[in-house]
Amino acid sequence: MKTWSLTFAVLATALFANCKHDQEPSDTHDHGAALSSKLPAGVNPVQNEMRVLHEATRDWVTAIANNDLAAIAGGIKKVHGARTLTETALKTGSYRPPKNPGDLQQFEKQDEAFHERLVRLMRAAQAKDLPRATLELGRVLEGCTDCHSKYRF
């Protein structure tokens, strides 16, 4: 997994290091920016958060490829907004992971670490540090795989 991340970082940096974009990054990180009180019909809070995360991840790959790091913060805000619904579902017991549902404390700890990775990605983007943003995105993706292997598949 680390080899893949390093390969991705080197490739993206080598291919796109000379790209320029004039848009300034946001220096705010409002967790509630994308919070929705309503979920789509038939979707639980975790499915919703994963949908938002999937869309954001596609945008982050494109942003890194185009050295448009200012575009990264918006997706992170949306994911963190969706996360608040997940946290509520976990606390009320209305959601449990399909695999290892009894390991909720570790699931929540891993989720916290994942969202901290997103903050590191956002900080790298705000610093206009393409190599670091690329590396942090790789770490985010590793977090996805790790969580899914423990709690989904």
N, C-alpha and C positions, 0 to 999 in steps of 0.2 A: 504494500500500500504506500509506504514512504517513497519507494522508487518511482511509483506512478506520479506522486505529487511532485517530486523533484523533476521528473521528466516534463510534466506539464508546465512547471514554473520556468524551466530553462527554455522550452519551446515557445511559450507565450512571450517571454521576455525577449528572446532573440527575434521573433517575428514582428513584434509590435512595439518595441521600445522607442521607435522614432515617431510613432503616431502622436498627434497633438490634438487637443480639444480645449476650447476656451471656457467651458462652463465651470463655475466654481462649486466645490462641494458644500453641502449643508454641514454646519457645525453643531446641529442639534440632533438629539436622539430621543424622540418622543415615543415611548412605548405604546401609548394609546392612540397614536395617529391613525391607525387603520382598524381600530377595534370596532367590530360590528356586533350589535346586540342580537342579530338574527343570523342563523346559519341557513345555508341552502337546505331545502327539503331533503330528508333522508341522509343527511351528512352529519356525522358526529364531530365534536370540536377538534379531535386529533386529525381526522380526515381533512377537515377544513384547513388546519394549520399545515398539513403536508401538501395540500394543493397550493396554498400560498407560497410555501417554501419551494416547491417545484417550479412554479412560475418565476420566482425571484432568482433561483439558481440559474435558470436559462438566461435571464437578463444579466446576471453577474458574469457568466462566461462571455457573453457578447461584450459587456462593458470592458472586461479585461482585454479581450481581443482587439478592441478599438481604442484602448487607453482612455476610456470615458469613465474614469473612476467615480466621478460625481454621481453617476447613475446608480451606484451600489447602495447608498444610504436609504433610498426610498423603499427598496425591497426589504431591507432589514427592519425598517419601521413597520412594514406590513406584517412581517413574520412575528415580530414581537407583539404587535397588536392582537394577532390571532392567538398567540400563546396565552393571553390572559383568559380566553375562553377554555383552553385546555386545562389550565391550572384550576379553574373553578370546577370543571368536570372531574378532575382527579380528587379534589378535596371533598366533593359531595358524593363520590363513589359512583357517579353515573358513567365513568369510563375506566376500564382496566385494559392494559396491553393484552393482545391475544396470546402472546407467549410469555411465560413467567409472570402471570398477573399478581402473584403473591409477593413479588419483589418490587413493590411500588416505591419504597424509599430509595432504592438504588436507581430505579427508573427516573425518579425526580432529580436525583443528584446528577445523573448523566445528562438529563435535559438542561439543567442549570449550566453544566460545563459546556454544552453545545451552544447555548445562547451567549456564553462568554466568548466563544470562538467567533460568533457573529460580530460581537463588539470589536474584537481584534481586527476582523476583516474591515469593518467600517472605519476604524482608526487608520488603518493602512491606506484605505481609499481616500480619506480626508487629508492624509499627509501626501497624497499624490505619489505614493510609493508603489509603482507597478510591480516590481519583483516581490515585495512583501505582500501585497494584495493577492497576487497569484499564489504565493505559498499559503496564505491564510485560507484562500478558497479551497485549496487542496485539503487542508486540515478540516475544513467544514465538511467536505465530501466524505472524508474518512469517518467523521462523526456520524454521518447518515448511515453508512454501511455498518458501523459498529453497533449502533442502536437497533437497526433493523435486524441484524443477526441475533441479537439478544432478546428482542421483544416483539418482533413481527414474524419472521420466517421460522 
